[in-house]
Amino acid sequence: MFIMLLGRTHRFDKNHISLRQFVKRIASIPISCSIAVMFLVGCDSKPPEMKSLSFDEALAKVRQAIPASQYFTNEFLEKAQNAPPASPANPDKIKIGMPWILNDEGAIWYVAIEKGFFKDVGIEAELVPGGPGKDPLALLVGGTIDIAIAPGGNAVPKLIASPTGSKVVAICTLLKDSPYGWISLDKSVPPAQKSTRQTTPTDLIGKTVGLQADGDPYAQFIFGRHQIPQDKVKLVQIGFSTDPLVAGVVDFCSVWIQNQPRFLEQQGHKNWSILLFKNFGWNEHNDVSVVTKSMTEKKPELVTRYLAAMLKAVQFYLDHPDETADITIRYGKDATLDKATVLRRFELERDLVIGHDGKPPLWMSEEVWNTSATLLTQYGVINLK
């Protein structure tokens, strides 16, 4: 069994640094709050058993039980863009549950505060850090926060479909497309040289893939959709560190494109190549703003004003990445950030923020929501009657 702490450049030694310092070191790598953090355990994982439910059968169940129209809307975005309501005489104080600790994932919320976009619409925002054991959706449902930023959009239909599901509504998304992928190092070029290789599912045959704790459905999907024999790919459970990849323990490991690749580059490995799942049929929204349904009914103007500020903030982020990076370094107090690393994140995620749907930033797609919920149903993550 291969066991190590999270990463060579983020190693935790209780005799040398505190747990808080360790969390700061890994702060730039956000993950779903449901994933157990800190350890990399490379024990073998059995190839996931394929589900018999077809995509069309799963889609029919989704449309009947949890159609996307039930839990998402672009209505408030449209109002915010076209005719945002006037600010109240007294600002509304709201708590925003961040997807991870305060690092560079929260750039546009920092901009909204720093540039006065929230203040301009009568909002006084407090950013509540996430982190290990802090699920923003759970905090939202429990009434601790007013707006939750769900790092993985799939958490929303999972909540809706759960036995204890709550009535929540997704109101915008920062990342229109999924950043999730399996990354490898292209040994045909030197580490200091960028790879131009276009990785495809067939490249997985005969390889070892390191998965995060929630990675089996993705493996089931890529094997089933692209006819990859399961016995030709070895799966192991690791974490979200790229150390096993660098050490040659695995040939691929799961990542978010705007996170781990830049740390590989810092270690001198620019020759990475990634299989992005969005390019092969699995897409989802990420860093999604979610509110309770009762908030959309009782305080619709507050929702609209929040989105008016967010629209200005995301456009500022796109137009002024350099200044946004400076703001992010000041506000991302739970992480050790430098400008080059932050700007590299912006560069890697820009395409995901803009998207390819022809809609403005932050807009969501009914098709993306329904498709991702269907895949979760098809591969057993969601159980619909």
C-alpha positions in Angstrom: 0.0 0.0 0.0 1.3 3.4 -1.0 0.6 6.1 1.6 1.8 9.6 1.9 0.6 13.0 3.0 -0.9 15.3 0.5 2.1 16.5 -1.5 5.8 17.1 -1.6 5.3 20.9 -1.6 2.4 20.7 0.8 3.6 18.1 3.3 2.3 18.1 6.9 4.7 17.2 9.7 3.1 17.7 13.1 6.6 18.3 14.6 7.3 21.3 12.3 4.0 23.0 11.3 0.6 23.4 12.7 -2.5 21.9 11.1 -3.7 25.5 10.2 -0.4 26.1 8.4 -0.8 22.8 6.6 -4.4 23.7 5.5 -3.0 27.0 4.2 -0.5 25.2 2.1 -3.1 23.1 0.4 -5.6 25.9 0.2 -5.1 26.5 -3.5 -6.6 23.0 -4.3 -10.3 23.1 -3.6 -12.3 19.9 -3.6 -15.9 19.0 -2.8 -16.5 19.2 0.9 -17.8 15.7 0.9 -14.3 14.3 0.0 -12.1 13.2 2.9 -9.1 15.5 2.9 -5.4 15.2 3.6 -4.4 11.7 2.9 -3.3 9.8 -0.2 -4.1 6.1 0.0 -3.1 4.1 -3.0 -4.8 0.8 -2.4 -6.2 -0.9 -5.4 -9.8 -0.1 -6.4 -11.9 -2.7 -8.1 -13.1 -1.7 -11.5 -16.6 -0.2 -11.0 -19.5 -2.4 -12.0 -21.4 -1.0 -14.9 -25.0 -0.1 -14.3 -27.7 -1.6 -16.5 -29.7 1.6 -16.7 -29.4 3.2 -20.1 -28.9 7.0 -20.5 -32.3 7.4 -22.0 -33.9 5.4 -19.2 -32.1 7.5 -16.6 -33.0 10.8 -18.4 -36.7 9.8 -18.4 -36.5 9.2 -14.6 -34.8 12.6 -14.1 -37.3 14.5 -16.2 -40.1 12.9 -14.2 -38.7 13.1 -10.7 -36.1 16.0 -10.6 -36.3 18.1 -13.8 -33.7 20.9 -13.8 -36.5 23.5 -13.9 -37.3 22.4 -10.4 -34.0 23.7 -8.9 -32.4 26.2 -11.3 -33.3 29.5 -12.9 -31.7 32.2 -15.0 -34.7 34.5 -14.3 -32.9 36.6 -11.7 -29.8 37.0 -13.9 -32.0 38.4 -16.7 -33.6 40.9 -14.3 -30.2 41.8 -12.9 -28.8 42.4 -16.4 -31.8 44.3 -17.8 -33.3 46.2 -14.8 -31.7 45.7 -11.5 -33.8 46.9 -8.6 -32.9 50.0 -6.6 -30.8 49.7 -3.5 -32.6 49.8 -0.1 -32.1 52.6 2.3 -30.4 50.2 4.7 -28.0 47.5 3.4 -28.9 43.8 3.7 -26.4 41.8 5.6 -25.8 38.4 4.0 -23.5 35.5 4.7 -22.0 33.8 1.7 -20.7 30.2 2.3 -17.6 29.8 0.2 -16.7 26.5 -1.5 -13.4 26.2 0.2 -11.2 28.2 2.6 -10.4 31.7 1.4 -8.0 31.1 -1.5 -8.0 32.2 -5.2 -11.2 30.3 -6.0 -13.1 33.2 -4.4 -11.7 35.9 -6.7 -15.0 37.3 -8.0 -16.5 37.6 -4.6 -13.4 39.4 -3.4 -13.8 41.8 -6.4 -17.5 42.3 -5.6 -16.5 43.5 -2.1 -13.3 45.4 -2.9 -14.7 47.3 -5.9 -18.0 48.2 -4.1 -20.2 46.2 -6.4 -22.1 44.6 -3.4 -22.3 48.0 -1.6 -23.7 49.7 -4.7 -26.7 47.3 -4.7 -27.3 47.6 -0.9 -25.5 44.4 0.2 -23.1 44.0 3.1 -21.5 40.6 2.4 -19.6 38.4 4.8 -17.7 35.6 3.3 -17.9 32.4 5.4 -14.9 30.1 4.7 -15.4 26.5 3.8 -12.9 23.7 4.2 -12.7 20.2 5.6 -16.1 19.2 7.1 -17.9 22.4 6.0 -20.5 21.7 3.3 -21.9 25.1 2.1 -25.2 23.4 1.1 -25.6 21.9 4.5 -25.0 25.3 6.1 -27.5 26.9 3.7 -30.2 24.3 4.5 -29.4 24.7 8.2 -29.9 28.5 8.0 -26.3 29.4 9.0 -25.7 31.2 5.7 -27.8 33.0 3.1 -26.1 31.9 -0.1 -24.0 28.8 -0.7 -21.3 28.4 -3.3 -21.4 24.7 -4.2 -18.0 23.8 -5.7 -19.4 20.8 -7.6 -22.8 21.6 -9.2 -23.7 18.0 -9.0 -24.3 18.4 -5.3 -27.5 20.3 -6.1 -29.4 17.5 -7.9 -28.0 15.1 -5.3 -29.5 17.2 -2.5 -32.8 17.5 -4.3 -33.0 13.8 -4.9 -31.9 12.7 -1.4 -34.4 11.3 1.1 -34.0 14.4 3.2 -33.8 16.7 0.2 -34.4 20.4 0.6 -35.9 23.1 -1.6 -33.0 25.0 -3.0 -32.5 27.0 -6.2 -29.3 27.5 -8.2 -29.2 31.1 -9.4 -25.8 31.4 -11.2 -22.6 29.5 -12.0 -19.0 30.7 -12.1 -17.8 27.8 -14.2 -20.2 27.0 -17.0 -18.2 23.9 -17.9 -16.6 21.2 -15.8 -12.9 21.5 -14.9 -12.7 17.8 -14.0 -10.3 15.6 -15.9 -7.6 12.9 -15.7 -4.1 14.2 -16.2 -0.9 12.5 -17.3 2.7 13.5 -18.1 3.7 13.3 -21.7 7.0 11.4 -21.5 7.7 12.0 -25.2 8.7 15.6 -24.4 11.0 17.0 -21.8 9.4 18.1 -18.5 10.2 21.7 -19.2 8.4 21.7 -22.5 4.6 22.0 -22.9 2.8 18.9 -24.4 0.6 19.2 -27.4 -0.8 15.7 -27.1 -4.6 15.4 -27.3 -5.4 12.7 -24.7 -8.4 10.4 -25.6 -10.2 7.6 -23.7 -8.3 4.9 -25.7 -5.0 6.2 -24.1 -6.3 4.8 -20.8 -5.9 1.2 -22.0 -3.2 -0.6 -20.1 -2.7 2.3 -17.7 -3.2 2.9 -14.0 -5.6 5.7 -13.0 -5.6 7.3 -9.5 -9.1 8.4 -8.4 -10.4 10.7 -5.8 -12.8 9.2 -3.3 -15.8 10.1 -5.5 -14.2 9.1 -8.8 -15.9 5.7 -9.6 -18.9 7.2 -11.5 -16.6 9.1 -13.8 -14.7 5.8 -14.5 -17.9 4.0 -15.1 -18.9 6.7 -17.5 -15.7 6.9 -19.5 -15.4 3.1 -19.8 -19.1 2.6 -20.8 -19.5 5.6 -23.1 -16.3 5.0 -24.9 -16.1 1.2 -24.9 -12.9 0.9 -22.8 -12.6 -2.7 -21.4 -12.6 -2.3 -17.6 -10.1 -5.1 -17.2 -7.6 -3.1 -19.3 -7.4 -0.2 -16.9 -6.2 -0.4 -13.2 -7.9 1.9 -10.8 -6.4 2.9 -7.4 -7.8 5.2 -4.8 -5.5 8.1 -4.1 -6.4 11.7 -3.2 -6.1 15.0 -5.0 -2.3 15.2 -4.9 -0.3 14.7 -8.1 2.7 13.1 -6.2 1.8 9.5 -7.3 1.8 10.8 -10.9 5.2 12.4 -10.6 6.5 9.3 -8.8 5.2 7.0 -11.6 2.9 5.1 -9.2 0.0 6.0 -11.5 -0.2 7.0 -15.2 -3.2 9.3 -14.8 -4.8 11.1 -11.8 -8.0 13.1 -11.3 -7.7 16.9 -11.2 -9.5 20.2 -11.7 -7.7 21.8 -14.6 -7.2 25.2 -12.9 -5.7 23.7 -9.8 -3.2 20.8 -9.8 -1.7 21.5 -13.3 -0.2 24.8 -12.1 1.4 23.0 -9.2 2.9 20.4 -11.5 4.3 23.4 -13.5 5.8 24.8 -10.3 7.6 21.5 -9.8 9.0 21.7 -13.3 6.5 19.4 -15.1 5.0 21.5 -17.9 4.6 18.4 -20.1 1.1 17.5 -18.7 -1.8 16.5 -20.9 -5.4 16.2 -19.7 -8.5 14.3 -20.7 -11.2 16.7 -19.8 -14.5 14.9 -19.2 -16.5 17.9 -20.6 -15.1 17.1 -24.0 -16.2 13.5 -23.9 -19.8 13.7 -22.7 -19.8 14.5 -18.9 -20.3 18.2 -18.2 -21.5 20.0 -15.1 -21.7 23.5 -13.7 -19.2 24.3 -10.8 -18.9 27.0 -8.2 -22.7 27.5 -8.3 -24.5 30.1 -6.2 -27.5 28.5 -4.4 -30.2 29.9 -2.3 -33.3 28.5 -0.6 -36.5 28.5 -2.6 -38.1 30.5 0.2 -35.5 33.3 -0.4 -36.5 33.5 -4.1 -40.1 33.8 -3.0 -39.7 36.2 0.0 -36.7 38.3 -1.1 -36.5 38.1 -4.9 -35.1 41.7 -5.1 -32.2 40.7 -2.8 -31.4 37.7 -5.1 -31.5 40.1 -8.1 -29.2 42.6 -6.4 -26.7 39.9 -5.5 -26.6 38.8 -9.1 -26.3 42.4 -10.4 -23.1 42.7 -8.3 -21.8 39.3 -9.4 -22.3 40.3 -13.1 -20.1 43.3 -12.6 -17.5 41.3 -10.6 -17.1 38.6 -13.2 -16.8 41.1 -16.0 -14.1 42.9 -14.0 -12.3 39.6 -13.4 -12.4 38.9 -17.2 -11.3 42.4 -18.2 -8.7 43.1 -15.5 -7.0 39.9 -14.4 -3.9 41.7 -13.1 -5.8 43.9 -10.7 -8.1 41.0 -9.8 -5.0 38.9 -8.8 -3.8 41.7 -6.5 -7.2 41.8 -4.8 -7.3 38.1 -4.6 -3.9 37.9 -2.8 -5.1 40.4 -0.2 -8.4 38.6 0.5 -7.3 35.0 0.1 -5.9 35.1 3.6 -6.2 31.4 4.3 -3.7 30.5 1.5 -0.2 31.4 0.6 -0.7 33.0 -2.8 1.7 34.6 -5.3 0.6 36.6 -8.3 2.0 34.3 -11.0 0.1 31.3 -9.5 -3.1 33.3 -9.2 -2.9 34.6 -12.8 -2.2 31.0 -14.0 -5.4 29.9 -12.4 -7.3 32.7 -14.1 -5.7 31.7 -17.4 -6.6 28.0 -17.0 -10.2 28.6 -16.0 -11.1 31.6 -18.3 -12.6 29.3 -21.0 -14.8 27.6 -18.4 -16.1 30.9 -17.1 -16.9 32.2 -20.6 -18.3 28.9 -21.8 -19.6 27.9 -25.3 -23.3 28.4 -24.9 -23.5 31.9 -26.4 -24.8 33.3 -23.1 -23.2 35.9 -20.9 -21.1 34.8 -17.9 -22.9 33.2 -15.0 -25.8 31.9 -17.1 -26.7 28.2 -16.6 -28.0 25.5 -19.0 -31.0 23.3 -18.5 -29.4 20.7 -20.7 -26.2 20.7 -18.6 -28.2 20.3 -15.4 -30.4 17.5 -16.8 -27.5 15.7 -18.4 -25.4 15.7 -15.3 -28.3 14.5 -13.1 -29.0 11.8 -15.7 -25.4 10.5 -15.5 -25.5 10.6 -11.7 -28.7 8.5 -11.9 -27.3 6.1 -14.6 -24.2 5.3 -12.5 -25.9 4.9 -9.2 -25.0 8.2 -7.4 -28.7 9.3 -7.4 -31.4 6.7 -6.8 -34.7 7.7 -8.4 -37.8 5.5 -8.1 
